[in-house]
Amino acid sequence: MRTHAKHDRCCRAVYWVLLFFLTLSAIACAKAVEEKKLRIAVATFSHETCTFCPDSTTVEDWEYYGPPTRDIIKADSGYIGGFRAACEEYGDVDLVGILSPRGSRGGSSGSWITREAFDKYAGLIVEDLKKQGPFDGVFLALHGAMAVSGIPKPEAELARRVREAVGNVPIMITFDLHANEDEEIAEAADAVFIIKRYPHYDTTLTGETAARVMIQTLRGRYKPTMAVRKPGVITPSVFQGTGTSPAMEIMERARIWECEHPGAHVSVAFGFAYADVPDAGAAVVVVTNNDQALAERIADDMSDYIWRLRHMFAGKKLPQTEEGVKLAITAAQEGKTPVIVADHSDRTGGSTYILEELIRQGARNFCVATLRDERALKEIKARYKMGDPVSIAVGGWTDKFAGKPIKIDGKIEFLGQLGRETIAVILFGANNRVILTPQLMQVTDTSIFEVLGLDAKALDIIVLKSRVHFRRGFADTGLAGAIIEVDAPGWGPADLTVLPYQNIPKDIYPVYKKD
């Protein structure tokens, strides 16, 4: 009996000793995982494609500003800058820049990206991942509204190719608010995060969020689960500014869900209506920490909410050219200067409808900033110098909605370089100006006026080829005395029912579903 008791005591002692060492081992393993230096790859391939514009986006366009680079990792702001900053807070993360294309010439004025270009840069990213790997995770800073000839959903295709190269490691993606995406991106990636502000003030914050969730996932403290919904609503960019309704309320509802459920990340992409692609239109993407039921519940609520607001979101009307210019002149005469006229529909940058109407209605002290016309610039550069009188036709040729060339008699007030581009300013009439650029330039702040020695505050009317981004430098700063959004002809109209869609969903409001 005593022998059995002694045996039992020995067994218990051995048990507790083993348990002690197993616990120590587990703690040591957990600590080793926690302290392991992580290697995370960072790549970008970003484009907002207006498929209705006339010119394809080629390899030449992608390399206009230089060949692919790994220096993307040096960004101080934006998605990648935010991702880097958050990783630096942890101090045990090694970020590796992956060979990526720069921005393309002309930005979203470029139409379908060629298959050659997509395969080239997707291939470079994949090969560099293989060359520099292995990695613990991959961060992709994308746009979401890329359109590629022959590839219906290019961001999802890129994510699949990356997955094949890196294996079963977390792939996390950031998107622009104008992304066109659906369930395929959730199947290809582990987590997706989308900015909530337009103008896009929160790209850096969104990059930081992606980094923190990535590191928490790699440390075993977060397990991403996603739910995606397509509300069935497509809206023009000009109605998507988050400083106005209903875009403001939609994003606030997403923030409320995030506040009520810490660890949930509720993203809404309003979509990009000028890409004729199968996944066009708004999307809701919810990421939770291992709570699929919650992700589904939030996604359903957000999708239903967007649908309820569809008439207000997609059905508004804007003044057309003659009325819009009349409103702008009246506002200027009432002292509400400078009046900002948003020529939001011009996606190629060379439309002259508003310029022509300003001249016809006798507007004074206005500036068109800017008008794309590489032909006129070539002639000016060859024949004139600063201060010379000039008689020249400008604009009106970039696409079928560009209007007609407008004859201007004035003088060359400026001729020189802005970055790597040659630009010119023609002064004419009653202190009126046209700034000529060789490609679409979306002016979002007053810096171009400052470079040219112009005082934006002293102008009566400023015409900008912009939808919402101009609000950053002209409305949110308090500069604009009035804002008139004019629905002049173009490939970016407020009335989407006039566009010749072929590929978008056939049940989407308001193009096909008219209730």
N, C-alpha and C positions, 0 to 999 in steps of 0.2 A: 504494500500500500504506500509506504513511504517512498519506495523506488518510483512508483507511478507519479506521485506528487512532485518528486524531484525532476522527473522527466518533463512533466507539464510546465514546471517553472522554467526549465531550460528552453523549451520550445517557445514559450511566450517571450523570453528574453531575446532569442534569435529573431522572432517575428518583429519585435520592436526595433531591434538593431537594423534589420533589413528595411523596415519601413522608414527609419530615419535616413538611411543612406539613399533609398529610392527617392525620398522627398528632396534631399539635397541635390540629387542628380536631376530631378525634374526642375528644381529652381535654377540650377546651373544651366540646363538646356534652354529654359525660358529666357534667362538672362543673356545667353549666347545669341538667341534669336533676336532679342531686343537690341543688343549692342552691335549686331552685325552691320557693317557698312553696306548700304544699299546702292546698287547701280541701276539708274533709271535712264532710259533712252528718251530723247526729246526730238521730235520731228514736226515739220509743218508743210502743208500743201493746201493753200487756201485761195479760193476764188468764188466770187459771186457772179454767176454767168447769166447775162441777159440773152436768152436764146433767140430773141426777135431782132437783135442787132445784126447788121449785115456781114461783119467780118469775123471769121473763126479766130480762136486764140491758139496760136501755134508755138512751137519750140522757140522760134525767133522772138515772139512776144514775151515769153517767160524769161528769156535770157537778155532782154533789152537792158536791164539794170545790172547784169553780171551773171556769171555761171552759178550753179547750185553751191551752197556753202554750209559749213558746220557752225559758222559764227552766230547762227540764230540763238545759241545758248547764251550769248552776251547781252541779250535784251534786258533793259532796266525796267520796262513796263510792258503792258499788254499781257496776253495770256501767258506767254513764256516767261516774261519778267516776273509776273506774280508767282508762277510755279517755282521759279528759281528762288525768289525771296523766301517763300514758305519753307522750302527745303533747307535753306541756309539757317533757318531758325532751329532746325533739329540738329544740324552739325554733323550728321553721320550719313549723309547722302551724297553720292557721286553722280552728278548729272553729265550725260554724254551727248553732245550734239551730233545729230545724224544728218548726213548730207541731204539738203532740202532745197527746193527751188525758191527764188525770191518772189516778190510780187510781180505780176505781169503788166506789161505796158497797157495803159488805157483802163485798167481795173475792170469794173463791171460794164464798160462799154464794149467789151469783147464778147463775141457770141460763142457758140459751141467750142469747147476745147477739143482739139483733135485727139484721136485715139493714140497717135504717135507720141504726142506730148504727155498724155496721162501715163502711158506705159513706160515712157522714159523716166519720169520722176518717181512714179510708184516703184519702178524697178531699182532706181538708185537708193531709195529709202530702204527697201527690202535687203538689197545687197550689203548696204552699210550696216544694217542691223546684224546680219550674219557675220560680217567681218569684225565688228567691234564687240559682239556678244561674248558670253551670255549676259542677259540682263534680268533683274528682278521685276522690272515693270517697264511699260512704255507709255509715254504721254504724247498725244497727237493734238496739236493746235490746228484745227481745221475751220472751215467756214460753215459748210452745211448746204450751200446753194450752188455747189459746183455742178455743171452739166457737161457731159462728155459724149461725143458721138459714139454710139454703139454700146455704151455702158449706162443702164438706166439709173443706178444708184451708186455713184462713184465713191462716196465716202465710206459706205458699207463695204464696197469692193476693196478699197484700200485697207480697211481694218481687217478684212479676211486675209489679205495677202500678208499683212504684218503678223497676224496670228500664226499663220503657217510658218513664218520665219522664226518667231520667238518662242512658240509653244505655249504652255499653260501658265502664263504669268499675267498679272493684271494689265489691261489696256484701258486707259482712260482718255476721254476726248472732251475738248471744249469746242463749243459752236457759237457762232453769231446768232443773234436774235432772229435773223432772216432765214435760218436754216430750213430746208425742205428735207425732212427725214421721217422714217416710219419704224416699224418693229424690226426691220433688218439690222438697223444699227445696234439695237439692244442685243440682238443675237450675236453680233460680231465683237462687241466691246463689253467691258465689265461695268463701266459707269460713264455717263454723259452729263455734262454740266453746260448750261446755256446762260448767257448774260441776260439781265432783266431790264436794262435801260437802253433807250434809244432817244437821243444820242448815246453812244456806247461809253459811258463813264466807268463801267464796272468790269472791263476786260481783265485788269490786273487782279481784282478781287476774285473773279471767277477762276483765274489761274491758281490763285492761292488755295481756293477751295479744293480744286482738283488735286493739288499736291498733298494737302492734309488728309484727304480721304485715301489717296494712294498709299501714304505712309502708314496710316492706321490699318489699312487692309494688309499691307506687308508685315506689320507687327502683330497681326492676328486679333486686332481689336475691332475690326469692321468687316462685314461680309456684304458686299453690294448686292442688292436685289433691285430689279428695275421693272417698271410698268410703263407702257407707251400707249397713247391714244391719239387718234386723228379725229378732231371734232367735225371735219367736213366743211371747213370755212376757209376761203381764200380772200386775202385783203390786199389792197394796194399799199405800197410802202408809205405813202404820204399820210395815211390814217394810222400808222403804227407808232407814232411818237408817244413815249410813255409819260410825257408831261400833260397829255390830254386824254379825255375819255373816248372809248372805254378801255384803251390799252392800259391806262393808269390803274384802273380797278382790277383788271385781270392780274397784273403783276403784284398788286397789293394782296390779292387773295392767295397767291402763291406764297408770299412772305408770311401770311398769317398761319398757313399750314406748317411752314418751317418753324415758326415760333412755338406752335402748340406741340410739335413733335421733334424735339432736338435729334439731330442725326438724319432727318429727312431733308432731301434736296429736291425742290420742286421747280422744274424748268419748263418754260413755255417758249416755243419758237413760233413766231407769227407767220413765218414762211416768206418766200420770195416769189411773188406772183408772176415775175417776168422770166422765169425759167419754166419752159414747157416740158415738165418731167412727171413721171408717174407718182412721185411722193410729194407733189406740190401741196401747199396749204399748211395751216397751223398744225402743231404737234405739241403734246404734253409728254414730258419725260420725267418720271419720278424715281429717285434713288433712295432706298432705305437701308438700314443696317439689319439685314436678315429678317425682314418683315414684309413678306410678299403681300399679305392681306392688306396691310396699311398702304403699300405702294399702289395697289389696285384701287383702293377706296379713294385715295387722293386723286389719282389719275381720272377716275370716273367723274368726281366732283368738278375738277378743273375743266374737263372736256365738256361736260354739260353746261357749265357756266359760260364758256365761250360760245357755245351754240345758242344759248338764250340771248346773248348780246349781238348776234350776227347781223341784224338789220342795222343797228347803230354802228357796228364796226365796219361793215362792207358796203353799206348802201348810201353813204353821204354823197352830196353833190358839191362841186366846186365851180366857181365862175370860170367861163371860158375867156379866150384872149381879149376880145374887145371890152367886155365887162370888167375883167380883172384889171386891165390897164387903166380904165376909167376910175375904178375904185382907188387905185394906187395914186393917181394924179390928184384926186379929191383929198385923200388923206394927207398928201404932201402939202397941198394948199391950206389945209387946216393946221399945219405945223407939226404933224406927227412924223417928223423925220428922224433918221432916215427910214423911209418905207422899204421894207424888204419884200421883193417879189420873187416867189419861189417858182421857177420854171421846172416843176418837179418831173414832168413827163419826158423831158429830153434826155434820153439815155446815151446818145452819141456825142452830144455837146455842141452841135453845129446848127441848131434850130434858130431861125430868125423871126418867128412869128411875133414874139413880144417886142423885139427891137423895132420891127417894122411898124407895129401898132403904137409904140411910144413916139416914134417920129411923126406918124400920121396924126396923132392926137395932140401934138405940140408939147410934149413933156420937156422939162428943162432940168439941168443939173442932175442927170442920171448917169449911171455906170453899169454896163453889162460885164459881169465878172464871173465867168469868162465866156468867150465864144471860140469854139474850136475851128481853126482853118489853117491847116498846114500849107495849103496852096498860096493863100494870100501872104502868109509869113515868108514863104520862099521868094515871092516877088518883092516884098518889102525889103528883105535882106539883100537882094541883088541890086535893087534900084535906088534905095533911099537910105538916109541917115537921120539921126535924131534931129528934130527941128524942121525937117523938110516938109513942104506942103505935099499932100497926097490925095489922089482920087482913085478909089479902088472899091471893088465889090467884095463883100465879106459874107461868109457863111452860106447856108442854103444848099449844101450838096452832099452831106454825109450819109443821108438815107432818105427814104421816100417821105418822111415826115419832117424834113429839115426846112421846109418853106422855100423861099427863093433868095438868091444872093441880093444883098442890099448895098446900093451904091452910096459910098460915103466920101464927102469932100471935107478934108480937114488937114491936120498936120500930125506928124509922128512925134508924140510927146515922150515916148520911151521906146528904145529898141536895144535889147540886150539879153543876158542870160538870167534865168531863174532856175537855180540848180543846174541840171544839164540841158534844160530846154531853152530855146530861143522864144521870147515873147515880145509883143509889141503893144503899145497903147496908142490909139488914135483919138485925138481930141477934135470934136466937131460941134457945130451948131451952138446952142445956148449952154455952153460948158458941159457938153455930153461926152462920154467916153465909152469906147469898146476895148476891152483887154483881149487880145488874140493869143491863143495857145495852140500848140500842135496836136493836142489831144484833149479829151474831156478832163476838166479839172473841177472837182467839187469843192468849192470854197466854203470852209467851215468856220473860219475866223477872219480877223482883220489883218493878218500878217502880210498878205499879198499887197494890200493898200500901203502898209507901212514901208515895205521894200520899194514900192514905186513912188514914195513921197506923197501919197494921197491921204487925206483925212476923211475916213469913212463917215465921221460924225457930220462933216460939212456937206455931204451929198444929200439930195432930196430923195432919190430912188436908187436902190441897188438891186439889180437882177442877178439871181444866183441859180445855177443849174444844180439844184439840190432838193431833196425831199424833206428831210428832218434834221440831218446832221448840222445844217447851218444854224440851228437853234443854239448849239453849244456856244458859238462865238458872237451871235447877234441877238438872241432872245434871252438866254440864261444869264448873260452879262448885263442886261438892261439897255443895250445899245439901240435896239429897234424901237422906233416910235409906233410902227404898225407892221403887220405881216399879212401879205396877200398871197395865198396859194392859188396859182392860175393853172387851169387844166387846158393848156395849149396842146395841139396835136403832138404825138410822140409815141414811142414804144413803151412808155411807162404810164399809161393813162389811169385816172382814178376809176373810170368805168371799165372794169375788166371784161365785160361782155363783148367788147368790140375787138378783142384780141383773137387771132386765128389759132386757138389751141387745138392740139391733136393728141397730146399724151397725158394731160392731167386727169384725175379721177372724174368719172362721168356723173357722180352724184354730189358734186361740190357746190356750195353756195358762194356767190350768187350766179356763177356762170351757167350752171346747168339746173340746179335746184332753185326754183323761183318763189317759193311759198311766201 
